[in-house]
């Protein structure tokens, strides 16, 4: 196949892939968000939950929430009865 035939297919594939990745943060973006959260309010975002925060933002993007128990999670996980983000190394 020639480049002229492959280019439209590549653009089309990229357009379909964008919505699937829209909700998730890259590791660096998640790290930056969590770093800012800890700096702004360390009382509600303790440093020992930093890795859980990063994992949550990588998974949920802007939908990531901090529960009353101090655990980060996605809204759909909370509705399902818990988060699998907890214990991902937050205090290690």
MARGUVEX-334622 format. One line per field, with one value per atom (N, C-alpha, C): atom name; chain; x, y, z; residue number from 1. Coordinates in Angstrom, 3 decimals, decimal comma. Example, Ala and Ser with C-alpha at 12.3 -4.5 7.8 and 13.67 -1.06 7.14 Angstrom:
<sites>
site	[N / CA / C / N / CA / C]
unit	[A / A / A / A / A / A]
east	[13,190 / 12,300 / 13,200 / 12,850 / 13,670 / 12,900]
north	[-5,690 / -4,500 / -3,300 / -2,250 / -1,060 / 0,030]
up	[7,800 / 7,800 / 7,800 / 7,080 / 7,140 / 7,870]
pos	[1 / 1 / 1 / 2 / 2 / 2]
</sites>
This chain:
<sites>
site	[N / CA / C / N / CA / C / N / CA / C / N / CA / C / N / CA / C / N / CA / C / N / CA / C / N / CA / C / N / CA / C / N / CA / C / N / CA / C / N / CA / C / N / CA / C / N / CA / C / N / CA / C / N / CA / C / N / CA / C / N / CA / C / N / CA / C / N / CA / C / N / CA / C / N / CA / C / N / CA / C / N / CA / C / N / CA / C / N / CA / C / N / CA / C / N / CA / C / N / CA / C / N / CA / C / N / CA / C / N / CA / C / N / CA / C / N / CA / C / N / CA / C / N / CA / C / N / CA / C / N / CA / C / N / CA / C / N / CA / C / N / CA / C / N / CA / C / N / CA / C / N / CA / C / N / CA / C / N / CA / C / N / CA / C / N / CA / C / N / CA / C / N / CA / C / N / CA / C / N / CA / C / N / CA / C / N / CA / C / N / CA / C / N / CA / C / N / CA / C / N / CA / C / N / CA / C / N / CA / C / N / CA / C / N / CA / C / N / CA / C / N / CA / C / N / CA / C / N / CA / C / N / CA / C / N / CA / C / N / CA / C / N / CA / C / N / CA / C / N / CA / C / N / CA / C / N / CA / C / N / CA / C / N / CA / C / N / CA / C / N / CA / C / N / CA / C / N / CA / C / N / CA / C / N / CA / C / N / CA / C / N / CA / C / N / CA / C / N / CA / C / N / CA / C / N / CA / C / N / CA / C / N / CA / C / N / CA / C / N / CA / C]
unit	[A / A / A / A / A / A / A / A / A / A / A / A / A / A / A / A / A / A / A / A / A / A / A / A / A / A / A / A / A / A / A / A / A / A / A / A / A / A / A / A / A / A / A / A / A / A / A / A / A / A / A / A / A / A / A / A / A / A / A / A / A / A / A / A / A / A / A / A / A / A / A / A / A / A / A / A / A / A / A / A / A / A / A / A / A / A / A / A / A / A / A / A / A / A / A / A / A / A / A / A / A / A / A / A / A / A / A / A / A / A / A / A / A / A / A / A / A / A / A / A / A / A / A / A / A / A / A / A / A / A / A / A / A / A / A / A / A / A / A / A / A / A / A / A / A / A / A / A / A / A / A / A / A / A / A / A / A / A / A / A / A / A / A / A / A / A / A / A / A / A / A / A / A / A / A / A / A / A / A / A / A / A / A / A / A / A / A / A / A / A / A / A / A / A / A / A / A / A / A / A / A / A / A / A / A / A / A / A / A / A / A / A / A / A / A / A / A / A / A / A / A / A / A / A / A / A / A / A / A / A / A / A / A / A / A / A / A / A / A / A / A / A / A / A / A / A / A / A / A / A / A / A / A / A / A / A / A / A / A / A / A / A / A / A / A / A / A / A / A / A / A / A / A / A / A / A]
east	[0,837 / 0,000 / 0,877 / 0,350 / 1,095 / 0,780 / 1,597 / 1,417 / 0,063 / -0,338 / -1,618 / -2,794 / -2,689 / -3,772 / -3,695 / -2,505 / -2,330 / -2,617 / -2,305 / -2,479 / -3,922 / -4,914 / -6,295 / -6,702 / -6,219 / -6,531 / -5,901 / -4,689 / -4,010 / -4,721 / -5,155 / -5,880 / -7,208 / -7,900 / -9,174 / -8,985 / -7,975 / -7,688 / -7,363 / -6,606 / -6,255 / -7,493 / -8,417 / -9,641 / -10,503 / -10,540 / -11,311 / -10,613 / -9,319 / -8,577 / -8,653 / -8,824 / -8,835 / -9,898 / -11,157 / -12,148 / -11,851 / -11,246 / -10,939 / -9,882 / -8,979 / -7,899 / -8,229 / -9,337 / -9,658 / -9,738 / -10,269 / -10,487 / -9,241 / -8,249 / -7,068 / -5,960 / -5,192 / -4,033 / -2,785 / -1,790 / -0,491 / 0,089 / 1,093 / 1,720 / 2,256 / 2,877 / 3,436 / 2,340 / 1,236 / 0,130 / -0,490 / -0,670 / -1,224 / -0,288 / 1,013 / 2,012 / 1,920 / 1,820 / 1,748 / 0,498 / -0,651 / -1,897 / -1,803 / -1,324 / -1,235 / -0,217 / 0,869 / 1,874 / 1,260 / 0,459 / -0,205 / -1,228 / -1,954 / -2,934 / -2,264 / -1,157 / -0,430 / 0,120 / 0,665 / 1,219 / 0,127 / -1,032 / -2,111 / -2,761 / -2,971 / -3,678 / -3,186 / -2,047 / -1,489 / -2,363 / -3,236 / -4,091 / -5,097 / -5,644 / -6,606 / -5,970 / -4,741 / -4,006 / -2,637 / -2,607 / -1,334 / -0,338 / 0,942 / 1,965 / 1,973 / 1,517 / 1,540 / 0,490 / -0,425 / -1,408 / -1,056 / 0,133 / 0,534 / 0,458 / 0,983 / 0,980 / -0,431 / -1,302 / -2,703 / -3,353 / -3,016 / -3,525 / -3,107 / -1,837 / -1,327 / -2,039 / -2,174 / -2,844 / -4,294 / -4,964 / -6,350 / -6,479 / -5,646 / -5,723 / -5,312 / -4,421 / -4,078 / -5,280 / -6,060 / -7,202 / -8,448 / -8,749 / -10,027 / -9,937 / -8,752 / -8,624 / -9,291 / -10,009 / -10,658 / -11,786 / -12,191 / -13,264 / -12,762 / -11,461 / -10,874 / -11,366 / -11,735 / -12,225 / -11,477 / -11,467 / -10,891 / -12,048 / -12,202 / -13,304 / -13,086 / -14,127 / -14,070 / -13,055 / -12,807 / -11,841 / -10,402 / -10,214 / -8,878 / -8,380 / -9,236 / -8,844 / -9,288 / -8,415 / -8,742 / -9,469 / -10,404 / -11,129 / -11,922 / -12,367 / -13,217 / -14,669 / -15,524 / -16,935 / -17,581 / -17,247 / -17,852 / -17,380 / -16,171 / -15,660 / -16,365 / -16,618 / -17,294 / -18,714 / -19,383 / -20,742 / -20,761 / -19,662 / -19,577 / -19,176 / -18,902 / -18,611 / -17,169 / -16,401 / -15,027 / -14,086 / -12,874 / -11,839 / -10,712 / -10,184 / -9,011 / -7,735 / -7,873 / -6,714 / -6,023 / -6,771 / -6,192 / -5,139 / -4,078 / -3,025 / -2,075 / -2,106 / -1,228 / 0,161 / 0,494 / 1,822 / 1,859 / 0,727 / 0,668 / 1,585 / 1,801 / 2,626 / 3,982 / 4,336 / 5,599 / 6,733]
north	[-1,186 / 0,000 / 1,242 / 2,261 / 3,506 / 4,362 / 5,357 / 6,294 / 6,999 / 7,321 / 8,010 / 7,172 / 5,870 / 5,008 / 4,765 / 4,701 / 4,419 / 5,627 / 6,812 / 8,015 / 8,215 / 8,137 / 8,299 / 7,223 / 6,008 / 4,949 / 5,227 / 5,736 / 6,061 / 7,203 / 8,202 / 9,326 / 8,846 / 8,007 / 7,471 / 6,630 / 5,807 / 4,988 / 5,865 / 6,927 / 7,842 / 8,545 / 8,920 / 9,585 / 8,664 / 7,391 / 6,445 / 6,153 / 6,254 / 5,967 / 7,120 / 8,332 / 9,495 / 9,432 / 9,147 / 9,116 / 8,068 / 6,975 / 5,933 / 6,383 / 7,249 / 7,700 / 9,008 / 9,607 / 10,938 / 11,034 / 10,015 / 10,080 / 9,793 / 9,204 / 8,783 / 9,816 / 9,948 / 10,836 / 10,004 / 10,628 / 9,967 / 9,924 / 9,113 / 9,025 / 10,389 / 11,104 / 12,417 / 13,412 / 13,423 / 14,329 / 13,994 / 12,704 / 12,283 / 12,685 / 12,494 / 12,875 / 14,371 / 15,173 / 16,632 / 17,054 / 16,450 / 16,789 / 16,437 / 15,233 / 14,794 / 15,610 / 15,981 / 16,831 / 18,173 / 18,742 / 20,016 / 19,859 / 18,743 / 18,503 / 18,426 / 17,727 / 17,587 / 18,934 / 19,693 / 21,010 / 21,956 / 21,942 / 22,857 / 22,532 / 21,260 / 20,892 / 19,542 / 19,523 / 18,259 / 17,577 / 18,315 / 17,706 / 16,733 / 17,047 / 16,159 / 15,296 / 15,571 / 14,791 / 14,431 / 13,561 / 13,253 / 12,601 / 12,894 / 12,354 / 10,828 / 10,143 / 8,678 / 8,084 / 8,905 / 8,425 / 8,852 / 9,391 / 9,942 / 8,909 / 7,715 / 6,702 / 6,235 / 6,184 / 5,850 / 6,946 / 8,190 / 9,323 / 9,212 / 8,948 / 8,835 / 7,701 / 6,550 / 5,412 / 5,743 / 6,458 / 6,829 / 7,758 / 8,794 / 9,733 / 9,081 / 8,105 / 7,366 / 6,557 / 6,042 / 5,209 / 6,018 / 7,030 / 7,742 / 9,144 / 9,703 / 11,086 / 12,046 / 13,020 / 14,033 / 13,477 / 12,236 / 11,634 / 11,098 / 11,091 / 10,571 / 11,397 / 10,689 / 11,368 / 10,881 / 11,722 / 11,375 / 11,153 / 9,919 / 9,577 / 10,089 / 10,017 / 10,456 / 9,644 / 8,408 / 7,554 / 7,820 / 8,784 / 9,137 / 8,286 / 7,433 / 6,578 / 7,202 / 7,140 / 7,635 / 6,548 / 6,959 / 5,989 / 6,649 / 5,803 / 6,251 / 6,162 / 7,045 / 6,991 / 5,641 / 5,019 / 3,728 / 2,633 / 2,742 / 1,773 / 1,943 / 3,194 / 3,451 / 2,917 / 3,062 / 2,555 / 1,033 / 0,417 / -1,040 / -1,614 / -0,745 / -1,239 / -1,155 / -0,287 / -0,130 / 0,205 / 0,507 / 0,882 / -0,120 / -0,451 / -1,313 / -0,481 / 0,840 / 1,722 / 1,671 / 1,418 / 1,429 / 0,359 / 0,675 / -0,279 / -0,436 / 0,459 / 0,348 / 0,889 / 0,958 / 1,399 / 2,763 / 3,261 / 4,599 / 4,856 / 3,874 / 4,115 / 3,464 / 2,962 / 2,232 / 3,122]
up	[0,000 / 0,000 / 0,000 / -0,550 / -0,602 / 0,622 / 0,805 / 1,925 / 1,816 / 0,605 / 0,417 / 0,902 / 0,779 / 1,244 / 2,749 / 3,290 / 4,709 / 5,597 / 5,124 / 5,942 / 6,394 / 5,506 / 5,988 / 6,994 / 6,811 / 7,763 / 9,117 / 9,124 / 10,374 / 11,100 / 10,369 / 10,973 / 11,547 / 10,815 / 11,283 / 12,550 / 12,567 / 13,748 / 14,954 / 14,740 / 15,830 / 16,376 / 15,507 / 15,956 / 16,808 / 16,468 / 17,276 / 18,600 / 18,652 / 19,875 / 20,875 / 20,414 / 21,308 / 22,392 / 22,091 / 23,172 / 24,239 / 23,867 / 24,841 / 25,829 / 25,432 / 26,296 / 27,007 / 26,682 / 27,165 / 28,683 / 29,349 / 30,783 / 31,609 / 31,014 / 31,754 / 31,665 / 32,743 / 32,756 / 32,488 / 31,903 / 31,808 / 33,218 / 33,411 / 34,733 / 35,150 / 34,234 / 34,569 / 34,930 / 34,159 / 34,469 / 35,824 / 36,097 / 37,387 / 38,524 / 38,322 / 39,325 / 39,607 / 38,550 / 38,715 / 39,483 / 39,147 / 39,838 / 41,317 / 41,606 / 42,996 / 43,784 / 43,135 / 43,779 / 44,163 / 43,268 / 43,557 / 44,684 / 44,687 / 45,751 / 47,119 / 47,198 / 48,461 / 48,904 / 47,965 / 48,312 / 48,791 / 48,118 / 48,467 / 49,796 / 50,053 / 51,269 / 51,783 / 52,462 / 52,945 / 53,999 / 54,669 / 55,688 / 55,077 / 53,916 / 53,272 / 52,186 / 51,832 / 50,841 / 51,412 / 52,413 / 53,065 / 52,094 / 52,278 / 51,388 / 51,305 / 52,364 / 52,321 / 51,378 / 50,863 / 49,889 / 48,465 / 48,292 / 46,997 / 45,868 / 46,096 / 45,034 / 44,701 / 45,699 / 45,439 / 44,593 / 44,895 / 44,131 / 42,670 / 42,437 / 41,062 / 40,330 / 40,967 / 40,336 / 40,001 / 40,892 / 40,662 / 39,459 / 39,397 / 38,274 / 36,960 / 37,008 / 35,796 / 35,310 / 36,235 / 35,893 / 35,566 / 36,390 / 36,303 / 35,719 / 35,638 / 35,178 / 36,139 / 35,602 / 36,437 / 37,290 / 37,057 / 37,853 / 39,188 / 39,393 / 40,632 / 41,817 / 42,896 / 44,090 / 45,319 / 46,333 / 47,628 / 48,574 / 49,033 / 49,926 / 51,335 / 52,135 / 53,529 / 54,325 / 53,880 / 54,572 / 54,124 / 53,229 / 52,760 / 51,612 / 51,061 / 49,939 / 48,621 / 47,639 / 46,307 / 45,537 / 44,693 / 43,884 / 42,775 / 41,845 / 40,746 / 41,191 / 40,708 / 41,099 / 40,799 / 39,686 / 39,351 / 40,302 / 40,836 / 41,808 / 43,142 / 43,526 / 44,789 / 44,738 / 43,599 / 43,458 / 43,491 / 43,053 / 43,030 / 44,394 / 45,354 / 46,692 / 47,104 / 46,510 / 46,968 / 45,845 / 46,225 / 45,278 / 45,333 / 44,170 / 44,170 / 44,177 / 44,327 / 44,352 / 45,700 / 46,757 / 48,094 / 48,255 / 48,976 / 49,216 / 48,058 / 47,107 / 45,942 / 46,251 / 47,502 / 47,869 / 48,503 / 48,956 / 49,492 / 50,654 / 51,537 / 52,698 / 52,626 / 51,474 / 51,357 / 50,934]
pos	[1 / 1 / 1 / 2 / 2 / 2 / 3 / 3 / 3 / 4 / 4 / 4 / 5 / 5 / 5 / 6 / 6 / 6 / 7 / 7 / 7 / 8 / 8 / 8 / 9 / 9 / 9 / 10 / 10 / 10 / 11 / 11 / 11 / 12 / 12 / 12 / 13 / 13 / 13 / 14 / 14 / 14 / 15 / 15 / 15 / 16 / 16 / 16 / 17 / 17 / 17 / 18 / 18 / 18 / 19 / 19 / 19 / 20 / 20 / 20 / 21 / 21 / 21 / 22 / 22 / 22 / 23 / 23 / 23 / 24 / 24 / 24 / 25 / 25 / 25 / 26 / 26 / 26 / 27 / 27 / 27 / 28 / 28 / 28 / 29 / 29 / 29 / 30 / 30 / 30 / 31 / 31 / 31 / 32 / 32 / 32 / 33 / 33 / 33 / 34 / 34 / 34 / 35 / 35 / 35 / 36 / 36 / 36 / 37 / 37 / 37 / 38 / 38 / 38 / 39 / 39 / 39 / 40 / 40 / 40 / 41 / 41 / 41 / 42 / 42 / 42 / 43 / 43 / 43 / 44 / 44 / 44 / 45 / 45 / 45 / 46 / 46 / 46 / 47 / 47 / 47 / 48 / 48 / 48 / 49 / 49 / 49 / 50 / 50 / 50 / 51 / 51 / 51 / 52 / 52 / 52 / 53 / 53 / 53 / 54 / 54 / 54 / 55 / 55 / 55 / 56 / 56 / 56 / 57 / 57 / 57 / 58 / 58 / 58 / 59 / 59 / 59 / 60 / 60 / 60 / 61 / 61 / 61 / 62 / 62 / 62 / 63 / 63 / 63 / 64 / 64 / 64 / 65 / 65 / 65 / 66 / 66 / 66 / 67 / 67 / 67 / 68 / 68 / 68 / 69 / 69 / 69 / 70 / 70 / 70 / 71 / 71 / 71 / 72 / 72 / 72 / 73 / 73 / 73 / 74 / 74 / 74 / 75 / 75 / 75 / 76 / 76 / 76 / 77 / 77 / 77 / 78 / 78 / 78 / 79 / 79 / 79 / 80 / 80 / 80 / 81 / 81 / 81 / 82 / 82 / 82 / 83 / 83 / 83 / 84 / 84 / 84 / 85 / 85 / 85 / 86 / 86 / 86 / 87 / 87 / 87 / 88 / 88 / 88 / 89 / 89 / 89 / 90 / 90 / 90 / 91 / 91 / 91 / 92 / 92 / 92]
</sites>
